Amino acid sequence: MKKLIFYNHFHNGDIHVSREFVKDIMKKLSPEETYYYHPNSSSILKDIDLIHVKEKYESNKLIEKKGDVVIINTWFHTEHGHRLYQCSIEALYYNFTIIYKELGIKLEPIEYYIPSIDYSKFNISPIDEFMKSDKKYIYVSNGDVHSEQAHPESMEPLIQALSKNKNYTIILTNDLVWNTNEIHANFDDNVIMSKDIIKSDGKDDLNENSYISTKCDVVIGRESGPYSFAHVKENTSSDKKQIFIVSSYIRPFFYPSYYNENKKLYHTNNFAVNIEAIKSLL
Protein backbone atom coordinates (compact mmCIF):
# COMPACT_ATOMS: atom_id res chain seq x y z
CA MET A 1 0.00 0.00 0.00
CA LYS A 2 1.33 3.39 -0.97
CA LYS A 3 -0.72 5.75 1.18
CA LEU A 4 -2.88 5.43 4.30
CA ILE A 5 -4.98 8.42 5.33
CA PHE A 6 -6.81 8.81 8.65
CA TYR A 7 -9.05 11.78 9.29
CA ASN A 8 -11.24 13.21 12.03
CA HIS A 9 -13.00 16.57 11.98
CA PHE A 10 -13.36 16.94 15.73
CA HIS A 11 -11.52 17.64 18.97
CA ASN A 12 -8.31 16.56 20.71
CA GLY A 13 -9.99 13.78 22.67
CA ASP A 14 -11.56 12.34 19.53
CA ILE A 15 -8.10 12.05 17.98
CA HIS A 16 -6.51 10.58 21.10
CA VAL A 17 -8.98 7.73 21.54
CA SER A 18 -8.34 6.53 17.99
CA ARG A 19 -4.59 6.09 18.52
CA GLU A 20 -4.46 2.32 19.09
CA PHE A 21 -6.56 1.60 16.01
CA VAL A 22 -4.27 3.87 14.01
CA LYS A 23 -1.10 2.20 15.28
CA ASP A 24 -2.50 -1.28 14.75
CA ILE A 25 -3.61 -0.62 11.18
CA MET A 26 -0.27 1.00 10.35
CA LYS A 27 1.53 -2.06 11.70
CA LYS A 28 -0.63 -4.54 9.81
CA LEU A 29 -0.73 -2.72 6.46
CA SER A 30 2.82 -1.24 6.42
CA PRO A 31 1.95 1.72 4.16
CA GLU A 32 4.70 3.72 2.49
CA GLU A 33 3.16 6.93 3.88
CA THR A 34 0.62 7.55 6.63
CA TYR A 35 -1.29 10.82 7.10
CA TYR A 36 -3.70 12.04 9.74
CA TYR A 37 -5.96 14.96 8.79
CA HIS A 38 -7.39 16.75 11.84
CA PRO A 39 -7.80 20.36 13.08
CA ASN A 40 -5.71 20.03 16.25
CA SER A 41 -2.06 20.34 17.23
CA SER A 42 0.33 17.73 15.81
CA SER A 43 1.71 17.31 19.33
CA ILE A 44 -1.19 15.13 20.42
CA LEU A 45 0.10 12.19 18.34
CA LYS A 46 3.78 13.10 18.38
CA ASP A 47 4.72 9.62 19.53
CA ILE A 48 3.29 8.02 16.37
CA ASP A 49 5.30 8.08 13.16
CA LEU A 50 2.88 9.71 10.75
CA ILE A 51 2.41 12.96 8.86
CA HIS A 52 -0.03 15.45 10.43
CA VAL A 53 -2.12 17.60 8.10
CA LYS A 54 -4.08 20.42 9.73
CA GLU A 55 -6.81 20.46 7.14
CA LYS A 56 -10.31 19.08 6.83
CA TYR A 57 -10.56 15.96 4.72
CA GLU A 58 -13.76 16.33 2.73
CA SER A 59 -15.58 13.08 3.38
CA ASN A 60 -17.80 11.36 5.92
CA LYS A 61 -17.36 7.81 4.65
CA LEU A 62 -16.18 5.21 7.12
CA ILE A 63 -13.61 3.76 4.72
CA GLU A 64 -12.73 4.46 1.09
CA LYS A 65 -10.28 2.80 -1.26
CA LYS A 66 -8.91 4.79 -4.18
CA GLY A 67 -6.35 2.74 -6.04
CA ASP A 68 -3.45 2.13 -3.68
CA VAL A 69 -4.76 4.70 -1.18
CA VAL A 70 -6.91 3.78 1.83
CA ILE A 71 -8.87 6.52 3.64
CA ILE A 72 -10.33 5.91 7.12
CA ASN A 73 -12.66 8.05 9.23
CA THR A 74 -11.77 7.65 12.93
CA TRP A 75 -14.74 9.50 14.45
CA PHE A 76 -17.43 7.79 16.54
CA HIS A 77 -20.44 8.78 14.45
CA THR A 78 -19.71 8.09 10.81
CA GLU A 79 -22.23 6.86 8.27
CA HIS A 80 -22.18 3.51 10.10
CA GLY A 81 -21.83 4.96 13.60
CA HIS A 82 -23.69 3.00 16.27
CA ARG A 83 -25.67 5.63 18.20
CA LEU A 84 -26.53 3.21 20.99
CA TYR A 85 -22.86 3.18 21.99
CA GLN A 86 -22.53 6.98 21.75
CA CYS A 87 -18.99 8.26 22.46
CA SER A 88 -17.64 5.03 23.91
CA ILE A 89 -14.91 2.57 23.08
CA GLU A 90 -17.69 0.21 22.00
CA ALA A 91 -18.73 2.74 19.36
CA LEU A 92 -15.20 2.93 17.91
CA TYR A 93 -14.83 -0.83 18.09
CA TYR A 94 -18.10 -1.26 16.21
CA ASN A 95 -16.87 1.06 13.44
CA PHE A 96 -13.46 -0.54 13.20
CA THR A 97 -14.99 -4.01 13.03
CA ILE A 98 -16.35 -2.90 9.65
CA ILE A 99 -13.06 -1.24 8.67
CA TYR A 100 -10.91 -4.25 9.56
CA LYS A 101 -13.22 -6.59 7.66
CA GLU A 102 -12.96 -4.34 4.59
CA LEU A 103 -9.16 -4.30 4.92
CA GLY A 104 -8.93 -8.05 5.47
CA ILE A 105 -6.91 -7.76 8.67
CA LYS A 106 -7.43 -9.21 12.14
CA LEU A 107 -9.24 -7.17 14.76
CA GLU A 108 -7.86 -7.65 18.27
CA PRO A 109 -10.00 -7.88 21.45
CA ILE A 110 -11.50 -4.55 22.48
CA GLU A 111 -9.17 -4.10 25.47
CA TYR A 112 -6.24 -3.97 23.05
CA TYR A 113 -7.49 -0.61 21.76
CA ILE A 114 -7.50 1.23 25.08
CA PRO A 115 -5.10 4.12 24.34
CA SER A 116 -1.41 3.87 25.17
CA ILE A 117 1.05 6.76 24.91
CA ASP A 118 4.81 6.51 24.52
CA TYR A 119 5.56 9.10 27.19
CA SER A 120 9.28 8.93 26.48
CA LYS A 121 8.59 11.09 23.42
CA PHE A 122 7.52 13.94 25.70
CA ASN A 123 9.22 16.03 28.39
CA ILE A 124 8.20 14.14 31.50
CA SER A 125 11.31 14.68 33.64
CA PRO A 126 9.82 17.70 35.52
CA ILE A 127 6.80 15.54 36.33
CA ASP A 128 8.92 12.71 37.66
CA GLU A 129 10.90 15.17 39.75
CA PHE A 130 7.78 16.74 41.26
CA MET A 131 5.93 13.48 41.92
CA LYS A 132 8.79 11.44 43.37
CA SER A 133 7.55 12.03 46.91
CA ASP A 134 5.16 9.76 48.82
CA LYS A 135 2.36 12.32 48.68
CA LYS A 136 -1.11 11.37 47.51
CA TYR A 137 -2.50 13.18 44.47
CA ILE A 138 -5.91 13.90 42.96
CA TYR A 139 -5.95 14.74 39.26
CA VAL A 140 -8.86 17.01 38.35
CA SER A 141 -9.61 17.70 34.71
CA ASN A 142 -11.50 20.97 35.08
CA GLY A 143 -11.28 22.26 31.52
CA ASP A 144 -14.11 23.43 29.31
CA VAL A 145 -16.20 20.90 27.44
CA HIS A 146 -16.89 21.43 23.76
CA SER A 147 -19.65 18.92 23.09
CA GLU A 148 -22.57 17.43 25.00
CA GLN A 149 -20.50 15.11 27.18
CA ALA A 150 -21.06 17.30 30.22
CA HIS A 151 -22.68 20.57 31.16
CA PRO A 152 -20.14 23.37 31.62
CA GLU A 153 -20.91 24.47 35.16
CA SER A 154 -18.05 25.57 37.38
CA MET A 155 -16.05 22.84 39.12
CA GLU A 156 -14.70 25.32 41.66
CA PRO A 157 -17.06 24.31 44.53
CA LEU A 158 -15.91 20.71 44.15
CA ILE A 159 -12.22 21.70 43.95
CA GLN A 160 -12.55 23.90 47.01
CA ALA A 161 -14.16 21.06 48.96
CA LEU A 162 -11.50 18.57 47.88
CA SER A 163 -8.71 20.96 48.86
CA LYS A 164 -9.82 20.80 52.50
CA ASN A 165 -8.49 17.26 52.66
CA LYS A 166 -4.82 17.87 53.45
CA ASN A 167 -3.97 14.24 52.77
CA TYR A 168 -4.00 15.06 49.07
CA THR A 169 -2.38 17.48 46.65
CA ILE A 170 -4.95 18.57 44.07
CA ILE A 171 -3.59 18.91 40.53
CA LEU A 172 -5.76 20.95 38.15
CA THR A 173 -5.50 20.86 34.36
CA ASN A 174 -6.91 24.34 33.80
CA ASP A 175 -6.76 27.77 35.41
CA LEU A 176 -9.32 28.56 38.08
CA VAL A 177 -11.33 30.96 35.98
CA TRP A 178 -15.08 31.07 35.70
CA ASN A 179 -17.00 33.85 33.96
CA THR A 180 -14.20 36.25 34.79
CA ASN A 181 -10.64 37.00 33.75
CA GLU A 182 -9.40 36.83 37.31
CA ILE A 183 -7.82 33.77 38.88
CA HIS A 184 -9.77 32.78 41.96
CA ALA A 185 -7.70 32.81 45.12
CA ASN A 186 -10.09 31.08 47.53
CA PHE A 187 -8.37 27.69 47.46
CA ASP A 188 -6.02 26.06 49.92
CA ASP A 189 -2.30 25.77 49.30
CA ASN A 190 -2.49 22.10 48.32
CA VAL A 191 -3.94 23.02 44.92
CA ILE A 192 -1.47 23.25 42.04
CA MET A 193 -1.76 23.69 38.28
CA SER A 194 -0.50 20.87 36.08
CA LYS A 195 1.26 23.38 33.81
CA ASP A 196 3.39 24.46 36.78
CA ILE A 197 4.52 20.86 37.20
CA ILE A 198 5.09 20.34 33.48
CA LYS A 199 6.68 23.79 33.22
CA SER A 200 4.63 24.63 30.17
CA ASP A 201 2.35 27.47 29.13
CA GLY A 202 -0.66 25.17 29.39
CA LYS A 203 -0.85 24.67 25.63
CA ASP A 204 -0.11 21.47 23.71
CA ASP A 205 0.58 19.54 26.90
CA LEU A 206 -2.25 17.01 26.88
CA ASN A 207 0.09 14.03 26.77
CA GLU A 208 2.09 15.40 29.68
CA ASN A 209 -1.17 15.86 31.58
CA SER A 210 -2.00 12.28 30.76
CA TYR A 211 1.29 11.18 32.28
CA ILE A 212 0.50 13.12 35.46
CA SER A 213 -2.84 11.33 35.70
CA THR A 214 -1.08 7.95 35.71
CA LYS A 215 0.85 9.03 38.82
CA CYS A 216 -2.24 10.14 40.76
CA ASP A 217 -4.30 8.15 43.27
CA VAL A 218 -7.63 9.57 42.15
CA VAL A 219 -8.72 10.88 38.74
CA ILE A 220 -11.76 13.18 38.47
CA GLY A 221 -13.06 14.93 35.40
CA ARG A 222 -15.58 15.76 32.76
CA GLU A 223 -15.21 14.42 29.26
CA SER A 224 -12.94 17.28 28.16
CA GLY A 225 -9.61 17.05 26.35
CA PRO A 226 -7.42 16.56 29.44
CA TYR A 227 -9.81 13.97 30.80
CA SER A 228 -9.94 12.08 27.50
CA PHE A 229 -6.14 11.85 27.59
CA ALA A 230 -6.41 10.22 31.02
CA HIS A 231 -8.10 7.32 29.23
CA VAL A 232 -4.97 5.18 28.99
CA LYS A 233 -4.06 1.59 29.85
CA GLU A 234 -2.05 2.63 32.90
CA ASN A 235 -5.20 4.06 34.47
CA THR A 236 -7.75 1.48 33.35
CA SER A 237 -5.60 -1.40 34.59
CA SER A 238 -4.96 0.11 38.02
CA ASP A 239 -7.06 0.16 41.19
CA LYS A 240 -7.19 3.94 41.39
CA LYS A 241 -10.55 5.57 41.85
CA GLN A 242 -11.86 7.36 38.78
CA ILE A 243 -14.87 9.63 38.92
CA PHE A 244 -16.52 10.52 35.61
CA ILE A 245 -18.75 13.56 35.49
CA VAL A 246 -20.81 13.22 32.34
CA SER A 247 -24.33 14.00 31.23
CA SER A 248 -26.91 11.39 32.12
CA TYR A 249 -27.70 10.84 28.45
CA ILE A 250 -24.09 10.46 27.32
CA ARG A 251 -22.22 7.20 27.56
CA PRO A 252 -18.59 7.87 28.58
CA PHE A 253 -15.67 6.54 26.55
CA PHE A 254 -14.96 3.75 29.03
CA TYR A 255 -18.17 2.07 30.03
CA PRO A 256 -18.33 0.68 33.62
CA SER A 257 -17.71 -2.91 32.51
CA TYR A 258 -14.05 -2.00 31.99
CA TYR A 259 -13.49 -0.99 35.60
CA ASN A 260 -13.20 -3.03 38.75
CA GLU A 261 -15.44 -2.46 41.76
CA ASN A 262 -13.12 0.20 43.19
CA LYS A 263 -13.79 2.51 40.28
CA LYS A 264 -16.74 4.86 40.42
CA LEU A 265 -18.85 6.28 37.62
CA TYR A 266 -20.91 9.42 38.02
CA HIS A 267 -23.65 10.35 35.60
CA THR A 268 -24.96 13.71 36.61
CA ASN A 269 -26.06 17.00 35.08
CA ASN A 270 -25.28 18.92 38.27
CA PHE A 271 -22.38 17.38 40.14
CA ALA A 272 -22.36 20.12 42.78
CA VAL A 273 -25.05 18.22 44.69
CA ASN A 274 -22.73 15.20 44.77
CA ILE A 275 -19.72 16.91 46.36
CA GLU A 276 -20.14 15.10 49.66
CA ALA A 277 -20.58 11.78 47.86
CA ILE A 278 -17.40 12.37 45.84
CA LYS A 279 -15.48 13.37 48.96
CA SER A 280 -16.58 10.14 50.65
CA LEU A 281 -14.84 8.12 47.94
CA LEU A 282 -11.39 9.44 48.86
N, C-alpha and C positions, 0 to 999 in steps of 0.2 A: 504494500500500500504506500502510495506516495504522500498523501496528505490526510490528516485527521483533524477535524475542526469540532470543537465544543463551543457552545454558546449559551448564554443566560442573560436575560435582559434586566435582572433584578439586583438585589442588594448583596452586601458582603456575606451575610450568613447563608444566602442561597448558593453562593459560589463555594463557600467552605464545605458545606455538607455534601457536595458532589465529589469531593477530592478523591475518595477511595475508589469510586467507580471510574474516575478519570485515570488514575494511576493503573488500575487493573486492566482497563481496555488498552492503554498505551503498551503495557507489558505484553499483552496477549496478541496484539496486532503488529507491533514493532513498526510503526509508520516512519517514513523518512522525515516528516515534519509534523509537529503537533501545535495547533493554535487553540487559544481560548479567547473568544470574543465576549467581553463583559464591560460594564460601565465603571468598574471600581479600580482601586489601586492594584498594580501588579504585585505589590508586596504580599498580598494575602495568599498567593500560591507560589511564593518565591522558592520554596523548597522542592518544587516540581519542575522538571526540565521541559518546559514548553514555552511557546512564544505568546505573550499577552498582546491582545489587540483591543484598545479602548474604543471600540465602535460597536454599533448595534448590528447584529447579523439579521438580515431581513427574512425571517422565516418563523413559523411556529410549529413546524413539523417535528415529530419526535425523532425520526431518523431519516436521512436522505442519502442516497448514493448517486454520485455523479462521476462516472468513469472510475478513476482510481482515487477519488476523494470521498470520504465518509464524513457526514455532518450530523452532529448529535446535540439535541436540546437537553440540557441538564436540569431544567426547572421542574417543580412538582406538577404543575397543572398545564400540561401540554394538551394536544388534541386527544390523547389517550389518558390524560390524568385521571386518577381514581379519586373522586371528590370525597368519598367516604373516609379515606385515609388522611385527607387534608394535608397539612405541612408536616408530615411525619416521615420517618425512615421507611415505613411501610409503603408510603406513596412513591418515594423514589425507587424502592425495590420493585414495585409493581411496574413502573415505567421501564426500568432497566431489564426486567425479565423479557419484555418485548424487544428491546434493543439487542440484547445478547443473543436472542433467538435469531434475529435478522442477521446478525454478524456471524453466527455459527460458532460462538465461543461459549465456554462453560461459565455459568453464573455460580458464584460461591454462596455459602449460607449468609443470611442477612447480617449476622454479627460481624462478618468480615468487613462490611462496608461502613462500620462506625468510624468516623474520621480519625486519622492519625497524622500528626505533624512532626516533621524532622526539625526539632527545635535547635539542633546544632547549626542550622542555617541562619539563625537569628542571634541577636546580641542578648544572651540570657545571663551573662556573668554578673551584672549588677543585681539581678533577681536572686541568684544563688547566694551572693554575698549578703543581701538583706535578710533572706529567709533561712539562714543557716542556724539560727537560734532554735530553742525548744518552745518558742511561743506558739500559741494556737491562733489560727487565722480564719476569718470569714471573708469570702470573696463575694462582693455585691456588684452585680451588673446593673447599674442604675441609669443607663443611657436611654435616649429617646427610642421609641418604637416607630417604625415607618409603615407598618401594615396593620392588620387587625389582630395580631397575635395577643396584644394586651392593650388595655386602655392606658393612656399616658398621664395618669395622675402622679403627683409627686411621691417619691419614695422616701423623702426626708423624715417623716414621722417614724417610719420603720427603722431607718438608719440611726436616728437619735435614740430610739429605744434600745437597739442592739448595742450601741456604744456605751451604755450604762453597765454592761457586763465586762468588767475589767479583765476577765480571763481570756478575752480575745482581742486581737488587733483587727480592725475592720478595714478592708482594702476596697476602695471604690474605683470603678472604671471611668467615671465621669465627674466633672466638677459639680459641686453642690449649688446648682443654679436652678431656680424655678420661677418663671415669669418675672425675671429681673436680671439685670446684668451684674448684680452684686453676689459675691460668694458668701453664703451663709456662714456665720461664725458660731452658731449655737450647738456645736458638737464637741464631744469630749476629745481629749488628746490621743486617744487610741484609734482615731480615724485617720487614714492616710490615703492619698491618691495613688493609683497604680502607676501613673506616669512619673511620679516622683521616685518610685522604686526602679522603674525601667530607665529613667533618666531620658525621657523623650518629651516631645511637645504635645503628646496625646493624640497624634495623628499617625496613621499607618502602623499601629502597634498592636493590632488585634491578636497576632500570633504570640507576641510577648505576654499579652494579657491572658491568653490561653494557658501559657506555661505557668503563670502565677496561680491560676485556678487549680492546677494539678498539685500545687504545694499546700493548698488550703484544706482545712478540716471540714468546712461547710461552704457550699456554693449556693447563692441565692440570686435570682434574677428573672427579668422578663425576657421574652423572646426577641431581644435586640441583638445587634451585631456582636458585642462582647460576650453575651450569654451564648449565642450560637457557637462561638469559637471555644466555649467551655465544653461543648459536646465532643469529647475525644475519648479514646479507649482508656487512657489513664484514669479518667473520672468514672466512666461507666463500669469499670471492672473493680473499683475500690469500694470500701464500705462507708465512704464519706456521705454525709447527709446532703441532699440536693433538693432545694425548694424552688419549684417552678411557679411563676406567677403569670398565668395566661388566661385569656378569656374563656369563659365556660363553654363557648361554642367552637373553640379552636383546639385541635388536637396537637400537642407539642411534638417536637421532632422525635424525642425518645419517649415512646409510650410506656406506661408503668411496667409492662411485662419484662422490660429490659433492666429492671432495678430490683435489688433484693429488698427484704422487708425493712431495712434501715433507711431506705431512701423514701422521701416524702414528695408527693405531688400536690400542688395547690392549683385548683381551677377557681379563679375568683375574678369578678369584675371590680371589686373594691377591696384590695388586700389590707387596707388600713384597719378594718374591723378584725383582722386576723393577726394583728401584731402580737398579742399575748400568746396565741397558739404557736406562732412561729418562734417566739422566744422560748417556749417550753420545749422545743425540739433540740435546743443547744445543750 
